[in-house]
């Protein structure tokens, strides 16, 4: 599929917050501006809130038979491939699998019933990230001469996370047996703590075609002023002791205890990814720079693999492979963690500034392959 990209390189100065919470880094001594939840309210990490081990084949799609859950789903099919969308749960993908004589063969980690009851995209197969990816330090950044304060948009986390589109229901647009369009429009509300202050429209076109899953992501700035922007998708893959991840990357963003980037540089994972990295090799929640926009998740013992390809400007890749944990994510994104604060301060952070009315669009593709 071709693509159209209309975007601006960020030229507006975006600088880090002047002070940070004292509990985040040595030397941060002014905690008075911190609006984090009280210490009595535990702050969670991604591995805390999205823990979802792979169910067995006999029960992992039982939620499809629940009439209440099924009423809110959109199921696409093309040949033996199936994709199940949950528009009401952040426009998330609930499952991507193949029908086989032995039951469903999952290419992404399927959702469990709790994901629908709780409306939690973190327990889905994948979900869209708009209008930025990953964390924003202390939920604030400077843009266009003003402070954008996102404090309070999710008190579970110390830092703003993954934008706001995944926290809201999406609308179902045009639909066929093998494709569907999902739309979300954000209208800022000054009465909502930490609400994203720019109006925008996001869309996903999800299609099963040519033996693959294609997701075209697009967005338009509906504000009367420039808007900082980034997007991505957050897929979870089945993880076993034999799972390997192949990707051609040049460097890794090292991170602190809050998973915020410290510097771009070499790491053994860079070479390991080129050779086929075991999902258990490192404890990772890191951004990688200058990837070839192609990654392969392989299960050699099962004689199968899934190739993920991305169009520009998905120029960054995140690998979330925590140690001693069933989760595995290889995420195509347009910006690194905390890119809005880092723009103008560091290179290779990605993201852009959309001018009023400006649009951006690009396609992601997941292609399964099984040995015959």
SVG drawing of the C-alpha trace seen along z (x, -y; Angstrom):
<svg xmlns="http://www.w3.org/2000/svg" viewBox="-25 -32 53 62">
<polyline fill="none" stroke="black" stroke-width="0.4" points="0.0,0.0 1.3,-3.5 1.3,-6.2 1.0,-9.9 2.9,-11.8 2.4,-15.5 4.3,-16.6 6.6,-19.2 9.9,-18.8 9.7,-20.2 11.2,-23.7 9.4,-25.1 11.7,-25.0 10.6,-22.3 12.6,-22.1 12.7,-19.9 10.8,-20.9 13.0,-23.1 12.6,-20.8 11.6,-17.2 10.2,-15.2 12.9,-14.6 12.2,-10.9 13.1,-10.5 16.8,-11.4 19.7,-12.2 20.1,-16.0 16.4,-16.8 15.6,-18.6 12.6,-20.7 9.5,-18.4 7.1,-21.3 6.0,-21.3 5.5,-17.6 1.8,-16.7 2.3,-12.9 -0.2,-10.9 0.5,-10.7 3.0,-8.1 0.2,-6.0 -1.0,-5.4 1.4,-3.0 2.7,-4.0 2.7,-1.3 4.9,-0.2 3.8,1.2 4.7,4.7 2.4,4.2 -0.7,3.1 -0.5,5.2 0.5,8.6 -1.4,11.1 0.0,14.5 -1.0,16.5 -4.2,18.4 -4.5,22.0 -5.9,22.6 -9.0,24.2 -10.1,21.1 -8.3,18.1 -11.1,16.9 -14.0,17.8 -14.9,14.1 -16.0,14.3 -19.0,16.4 -20.0,13.8 -22.9,11.9 -22.2,8.8 -18.5,8.6 -19.1,9.8 -21.7,7.0 -18.9,4.4 -16.4,6.2 -15.6,6.1 -14.2,9.3 -12.4,9.2 -11.6,12.3 -9.6,13.1 -8.9,16.8 -7.8,18.4 -6.7,15.0 -8.8,13.3 -8.5,9.9 -10.8,8.8 -11.1,5.1 -12.5,3.6 -13.4,0.0 -14.8,-0.7 -11.5,0.3 -9.3,-2.4 -9.6,-1.3 -7.5,1.7 -6.8,5.0 -8.1,7.8 -6.7,10.7 -4.8,11.5 -4.8,15.2 -5.0,17.9 -7.6,20.7 -5.9,24.1 -7.2,27.7 -5.7,27.6 -7.5,24.4 -6.5,20.7 -2.8,20.0 -2.1,16.6 0.3,14.1 -0.3,11.6 -1.1,12.2 -4.9,12.4 -7.0,10.4 -8.6,12.0 -12.2,11.3 -10.9,8.9 -9.6,6.6 -13.2,6.0 -14.7,5.7 -12.1,3.2 -11.8,1.6 -8.1,1.8 -6.1,1.7 -2.9,2.8 -4.5,6.3 -5.3,6.4 -3.3,7.7 -2.2,4.2 -3.5,0.6 -2.9,-2.7 -0.7,-5.5 -1.8,-9.1 -0.7,-11.9 2.6,-10.7 4.4,-7.5 5.8,-6.4 6.4,-8.7 6.6,-12.5 8.7,-13.3 6.6,-14.5 3.7,-14.9 4.7,-18.3 6.8,-20.0 7.4,-23.4 5.9,-24.2 5.4,-27.4 6.2,-29.5 3.9,-27.8 3.9,-24.8 1.7,-21.9 0.7,-20.2 -0.7,-16.7 -0.7,-16.0 -3.6,-13.9 -4.5,-12.2 -3.7,-8.8 -2.8,-8.7 -1.4,-5.2 1.7,-6.5 4.4,-9.0 4.7,-10.3 2.2,-10.9 2.0,-7.7 1.1,-6.9 -1.2,-9.9 -4.9,-9.9 -6.5,-8.1 -6.1,-4.7 -8.2,-5.9 -11.3,-6.6 -13.8,-4.7 -13.4,-4.9 -16.1,-5.1 -16.6,-2.5 -16.6,-3.9 -16.6,-2.2 -16.5,1.6 -16.2,4.6 -15.6,8.3 -11.8,7.8 -11.4,4.1 -12.7,1.4 -12.0,-2.2 -11.9,-3.4 -12.0,-7.0 -11.3,-9.1 -11.7,-12.9 -10.4,-14.7 -11.9,-17.9 -9.9,-19.5 -11.8,-20.0 -10.2,-22.5 -12.2,-20.9 -10.5,-17.5 -7.2,-17.3 -4.2,-16.7 -6.3,-16.8 -4.4,-17.1 -4.9,-20.8 -5.0,-20.4 -7.9,-19.3 -7.1,-16.5 -8.6,-13.6 -7.0,-10.1 -7.9,-7.2 -6.9,-3.6 -7.7,-1.6 -7.3,2.0 -7.3,4.5 -6.5,8.2 -5.0,8.4 -2.5,10.5 -2.0,12.8 -1.1,10.0 -2.5,7.5 -2.2,3.8 -2.9,0.9 -2.8,-2.6 -2.6,-5.2 -3.4,-8.8 -4.0,-12.1 -5.0,-15.7 -4.4,-18.7 -7.8,-20.4 -6.5,-23.1 -5.9,-26.7 -2.3,-26.5 0.6,-24.1 0.5,-20.8 3.5,-18.5 2.8,-15.0 3.9,-11.4 2.1,-8.0 2.7,-4.3 1.2,-0.9 1.8,1.3 1.7,5.0 2.2,7.8 3.6,11.1 3.4,14.6 6.6,15.2 8.2,18.5 11.7,19.7 12.5,20.0 11.2,16.7 13.7,14.6 13.6,11.0 15.5,10.0 16.0,6.3 18.7,4.2 19.3,1.3 22.2,-1.1 22.0,-2.2 19.9,-2.0 18.6,-4.7 19.8,-3.8 17.2,-4.7 17.0,-5.4 14.9,-3.7 11.8,-5.6 12.4,-4.3 13.3,-7.8 16.2,-8.1 19.6,-9.1 21.8,-8.7 22.0,-7.1 24.8,-4.6 26.0,-1.0 24.5,2.0 24.9,5.8 21.2,5.9 22.1,4.0 24.3,6.8 22.0,9.5 19.0,8.1 20.9,8.3 21.7,12.0 18.3,12.9 18.0,11.9 16.4,14.2 13.5,12.5 15.1,13.6 18.5,12.2 18.2,8.8 15.8,6.8 14.6,4.3 12.2,1.4 14.2,-0.7 14.0,-2.7 16.2,-1.7 17.4,-4.2 18.0,-3.9 16.2,-0.6 15.5,0.7 11.7,0.5 11.5,4.3 11.6,6.7 10.9,10.4 9.5,12.2 10.3,15.9 9.3,19.0 11.9,21.5 10.7,24.4 7.2,23.9 8.6,23.3 6.9,19.9 7.6,16.2 5.9,12.8 7.5,10.0 6.6,6.4 7.3,3.6 6.7,-0.1 6.7,-3.1 8.3,-6.4 8.0,-8.3 7.9,-5.1 11.7,-5.6 12.0,-4.3 11.4,-0.9 10.7,0.0 11.5,3.4 9.7,4.3 11.1,7.6 11.2,7.5 13.1,10.2 11.2,13.1 8.0,11.9 5.6,13.3 5.3,10.0 7.1,9.1 6.5,6.0 8.3,4.8 6.7,1.5 6.9,-0.8 6.8,-4.4 7.6,-7.9 9.1,-9.3 11.3,-8.2 10.4,-8.4 10.1,-12.1 10.8,-13.4 8.8,-16.6 11.2,-17.6 14.2,-16.4 13.5,-18.1 16.2,-20.8 18.3,-19.2 19.1,-15.8 19.2,-14.3 17.3,-11.4 14.3,-11.8 11.7,-11.9 8.2,-13.3 7.1,-16.4 4.9,-19.5 1.7,-19.4 0.5,-22.8 -3.2,-23.7 -5.0,-21.4 -1.9,-19.4 -2.2,-15.6 0.1,-12.6 -0.4,-9.0 1.7,-5.8 1.1,-2.0 2.3,0.8 2.1,4.4 2.4,7.8 3.0,10.7 2.8,14.3 4.9,17.2 4.6,20.8 7.0,23.5 5.1,25.9"/>
</svg>
